[in-house]
Amino acid sequence: MTNSTSTTARAGRREWTAFGVLMLPLLLVSMDVSVLYFAIPSISADLEPSGTQQLWIFDIYAFVLAGLLMTMGSLGDRIGHRRLLLIGAAAFGTASLVAAYANSAETLIAARAVVGIGGATLMPSTMALLRTMFTDPGQRAKAIGMWSGVMTAGIALGSVMSGVLVEYFWWGSVFLVNLPAMVLLLVLGRALLPESKNPAPGPFDWPSIPLSMAAVLPVVYGLKEIPSEGWNVRYVVSITVGLLFAALFVHRQRTTASPMISPALFRGRGFGPSVALNLVSAFGIMGSAYFTTQYLQSVLDKSALEAALWALLPSVPIGAAAPAATALVQKGVDRAHVVTAGFAIAAGGFALLSLAGTDSMWLVLVACAVLAVGGVIVMSQIMDLAMGTAPVERAGTASSLMETGTEFGGALGMAVLGSIGTAVYRHEMPASAPAEARETLGGALALADEVPGLATVAREAFTSGMTGAAIAGAVLLAGAAVLAAVTLRGVRAAQCKTPDGQCSPSGV
C-alpha cells in the first residue's frame, strides 16, 4: 500500500501493535548513542586500540548516523519506508553481531560504522511510518509524544544497561541485546507495517549525498571536540568548512529540479520554526547533560555505574510530560502556548541548576527532571507540528531534518555551554594550581593526593562553571519561549495532500 493522500481514518489495534514493534528499534538506536560509556575500558583491555582508534570506536556511530539521516530520509520517500526499515534492521542486527565478536579495533570500528548506517535508516523510517499509520491528528499527536519519550529514555538507559551488562557479562553483550528486537522487527514488520513512499519522487539527487555529509560531519565533529579540547584552530576550521558545504548544499536544493530536501517543505507556516525550536531544545538538554554527568561522578564522587543509576531518576516524569502536553492541545489550548510553557519549564530547570553547590545532589536531580520535562514537551509538540505540516510523501525527509537538527543542537549545546563552564572553571582556579588542574576537573582530581586541598577548590570551581553555563542556558531557553510564542501563534498542523509539499495549515 502506498499512501499519497491524507486521510482522517482512526488507527485500530493493528496500527497500535505495529507502533509497538516500531518502538523497539527506536529505543535501541537511541541507546546505542550511550551504550559504550562503561564498555570502553573492557574493550580497551581486550582489543588494545590506539588512542585514535578508541575515539573512533566511541564516536563513529554518532558521526555516521548524523551524516546519513537526510540521505536515508529522502531515500525512504523514494523506495518505501517499510523496505528501507527492514533493510536497515538487517544491517543493524548483522553489524551488531559482528561488533559483539570483533577481534580487532579495526573490525569493531567498521562494524560500528555499519550499525550507524542502519540507525540512519531506522530513525526517519519509524517516524515516516508513524505519520502514515496515524492520520487522525489526535492519535498522531499521542503516538509522536510516545515516540519522543522513547527516544529520550533510550539515551538515558543506554549507559545504565551498558554498566549492568559489563558487570555480569563481557563487553560484546552490549551489542547482542540488539539482535532480538531486530529479528522481531524483520518477522513482524512485513506483516504489520504499511508501505509508504512518494508515488512521483523524481530522480534521486546523487550529488546531494556527499554535499550533505560534508556539511554535517565537520560541524558535528568540531562541536563535539570543543568541550574537551577547547576552541582549537582545527576545530574552528572544521566547523567553518562544514558551514561552507552547508551553503553549497542549500544552494543545490534551491536550484536543482529534484532536490533531496524540497524547499517546498519550508513554505508551510510552522515547519521552519519547528526545525529551529527543536534544535534549541536539544541544545538545552544535551548542554546540561555535559555538566550533570560530571557533577555526579567527579563532584559528588559517585562511581560511574552509581552515577548512571541516579541519573535515571530525572527520566521518570518524562513519560507523563508528552501525553499531558498533547491532551492540552487536544482540549483547545494553542500549541504555541504549550511549547512556550515547555521552554519556560526547561529554563526553570536551568535556573534551579544555577543554585547548586558542591553537595546538592537532589537539587541537581530535580533540576534535570524539570529541564527534561520541559524539553520533551517542546520536542513532542514541535515534532507533531512538523510532521503534520509535511505531506505524507515527504514524511521521511521531514523527519530526517528534525533529527539532524537534534544532532546539531546537542553538539552545539555541549560546545557552547561546555566552553562557558570551562572558562569560568579556569578563571576560578588559583594561578598557583598545577597546569593540568587548571585545565579540567579530571586533571585536578588526578593530582589531588599530591596537592592538599586541590580537590575541594577544583570541585567548587567546576560548580561555579556549571552555574555560569546554567544561567546562559536559562536565558537562551527563555528567549526561545518568546520566539515560540511569536512564530507558532495560531499555527496548526496541516492536512497536506499534494506531493509538491504545498500545505495550508488551518488557524492561519
Disulfide bonds with the S-S distance in Angstrom:
Cys496-Cys503 2.04
